[in-house]
Amino acid sequence: MARMPSAERRRQLTEAAIRAMTRDGVARTTTRSIAAEAGVSLSVFHYCFDSKQALLESVIATITDHSVTLVKEAIRPRTTLRETVRAGFQAYWDHVAANPGEHMLTYELTQYALRRPGFEQLAQRQYELYSAAYTELLEQLRRSAGFELRVPDRVLARYLAAMTDGLTLNFLVLGDEEAAAEILDMIADHVAGLVLEHG
């Protein structure tokens, strides 16, 4: 087996864990099954991750980073700020619709962490990452479009995290794409109404 830098190996194992957990569930996914999914030995897994907690943290961060990257790429200044915001939500939503299992995994990770003593901070970290991601996206929007918010960044970031979290779960349960699109339109309208555009 070719040697690989440890950061790259960790990334490979994290992606394998996401695939295995999406398919089999968090509780049923073992370190052995993740190593097999990645095509490496169990000793390589333990070299890269010293605990299941460390692995789960990497999984949560990777899934969140992936969604943020998609949205960042979609946020290009358009005719109006509302159109720019809506395009960012659409990029996220396209990923939800194409990868429902991965998004279902995020909820399973939250429940798993909250129910296991000593793992609670992983759920807290997961939701802190969501808010931090929205804060970063708001900063990107501010740089590209230039605006002042009517509410503090941290408040709007938590609001957006809560809204998309709830909407995603609602879609995973009900599967109503039309209703989801209407709600995304309403969120985009609301966000546009919370900013004061320059000009």
C-alpha positions in Angstrom: 0.0 0.0 0.0 1.4 3.4 -1.0 2.3 5.7 1.9 0.1 8.7 2.2 0.5 11.9 4.3 -1.4 11.5 7.6 -3.7 14.5 6.8 -4.7 12.9 3.5 -5.2 9.5 5.2 -7.4 11.1 7.8 -9.5 12.6 5.0 -9.7 9.3 3.3 -10.9 7.6 6.5 -13.3 10.4 7.3 -14.9 10.1 3.8 -15.1 6.3 4.3 -16.8 6.8 7.7 -19.3 9.1 6.1 -20.2 6.5 3.5 -20.4 3.7 6.0 -22.4 5.6 8.5 -24.8 6.9 5.9 -25.3 3.3 4.7 -25.3 1.5 8.1 -26.0 4.1 10.8 -23.7 5.5 13.4 -24.2 2.9 16.1 -23.6 -0.1 13.7 -20.5 1.4 12.0 -17.3 0.0 13.5 -13.7 1.1 13.2 -13.2 -2.2 11.4 -15.9 -1.5 8.9 -14.6 2.0 8.3 -11.1 0.7 7.7 -12.5 -1.9 5.2 -14.5 0.8 3.5 -11.3 2.9 3.1 -9.3 -0.2 2.0 -6.7 0.2 4.9 -5.7 -1.9 7.9 -7.2 -1.3 11.3 -3.8 -0.2 12.6 -3.8 2.6 10.0 -7.2 3.7 11.3 -5.9 3.8 14.9 -2.8 5.6 13.9 -5.0 8.4 12.4 -7.7 8.5 15.0 -7.1 7.8 18.7 -10.8 7.6 19.6 -14.3 7.3 18.1 -14.9 10.8 19.4 -12.1 12.2 17.2 -13.5 10.4 14.2 -17.0 11.7 14.8 -15.7 15.2 15.2 -13.9 14.9 11.8 -17.0 13.5 10.2 -19.1 16.4 11.5 -16.6 19.0 10.4 -16.2 17.4 6.9 -19.9 17.3 6.2 -20.3 20.9 7.4 -17.3 22.1 5.4 -18.6 20.4 2.3 -22.0 22.2 2.5 -20.3 25.5 3.2 -18.0 25.1 0.2 -21.0 24.5 -2.1 -22.8 27.6 -0.8 -19.7 29.8 -1.0 -19.2 28.8 -4.7 -22.8 29.7 -5.4 -22.7 33.1 -3.7 -21.7 35.4 -6.5 -23.2 38.9 -6.6 -26.4 38.9 -8.7 -28.8 41.7 -9.6 -30.2 41.8 -6.0 -29.0 40.7 -2.7 -32.1 38.6 -2.4 -31.2 36.7 -5.6 -27.7 36.2 -4.2 -28.9 34.8 -0.9 -31.5 32.6 -2.7 -28.8 31.1 -4.9 -26.7 30.2 -1.9 -29.7 28.4 -0.3 -30.4 26.7 -3.6 -26.9 25.3 -3.7 -27.3 23.9 -0.2 -30.7 22.5 -1.1 -29.6 20.8 -4.3 -27.1 18.9 -2.1 -29.8 17.9 0.4 -32.1 16.6 -2.4 -29.2 14.7 -4.1 -27.7 13.3 -0.8 -30.5 12.8 1.7 -28.7 10.0 3.5 -25.7 12.3 4.3 -28.0 14.9 5.7 -30.0 12.3 7.7 -26.6 11.2 9.1 -26.1 14.7 10.6 -29.3 14.3 12.7 -28.2 10.8 13.7 -24.8 12.1 14.8 -26.5 14.7 17.0 -28.7 12.2 18.7 -25.9 9.7 19.1 -23.7 12.4 20.7 -26.4 13.6 23.0 -27.3 10.1 24.2 -23.7 9.0 25.0 -22.1 10.2 28.2 -18.9 12.1 27.3 -19.9 12.8 23.7 -22.4 15.7 24.4 -19.8 18.3 23.4 -19.8 16.8 19.8 -23.4 17.8 19.3 -22.6 21.3 20.7 -19.6 21.6 18.4 -21.8 20.5 15.5 -24.3 23.3 16.0 -21.5 25.8 16.7 -20.0 24.9 13.3 -23.4 25.5 11.7 -23.5 29.0 13.2 -19.9 29.7 12.4 -20.5 28.6 8.8 -23.3 31.1 8.4 -21.2 33.8 10.0 -18.5 33.2 7.4 -21.1 33.2 4.6 -22.6 36.5 5.8 -19.1 38.0 5.8 -18.6 36.8 2.3 -21.9 38.4 1.3 -20.9 41.6 3.0 -17.6 41.8 1.1 -19.2 41.0 -2.3 -22.4 43.0 -2.0 -21.7 45.5 0.8 -24.5 45.9 3.3 -25.3 46.6 7.0 -27.4 44.2 9.0 -30.4 45.2 11.1 -29.5 42.5 13.5 -26.1 41.2 14.9 -24.3 38.7 12.6 -24.3 36.1 15.4 -28.1 36.4 15.8 -28.8 36.1 12.1 -26.3 33.2 11.8 -28.0 31.2 14.5 -31.4 32.0 12.9 -30.3 30.8 9.5 -28.8 27.6 11.0 -32.0 26.9 12.9 -34.1 27.5 9.8 -32.1 25.4 7.4 -31.8 22.7 10.1 -35.5 22.5 10.6 -36.3 22.7 6.9 -33.9 19.9 6.1 -35.4 17.6 8.8 -38.9 18.5 7.6 -37.9 17.6 4.0 -36.3 14.3 5.1 -39.5 13.4 6.9 -42.1 14.6 4.4 -40.2 14.7 1.1 -42.1 17.7 -0.1 -39.7 19.5 -2.5 -42.3 22.1 -3.6 -43.0 23.2 0.1 -39.2 23.3 0.7 -38.7 25.7 -2.3 -41.5 28.0 -1.0 -39.9 28.1 2.4 -36.5 28.8 1.0 -38.1 31.7 -1.0 -39.6 33.0 2.2 -36.2 32.7 4.1 -34.5 34.6 1.3 -37.1 37.3 1.4 -36.7 37.6 5.2 -32.9 37.8 5.0 -33.1 40.5 2.3 -35.4 42.4 4.6 -32.9 42.3 7.4 -30.2 44.1 5.6 -29.7 47.7 4.5 -28.1 47.8 1.1 -25.7 50.6 0.2 -26.5 52.7 -2.7 
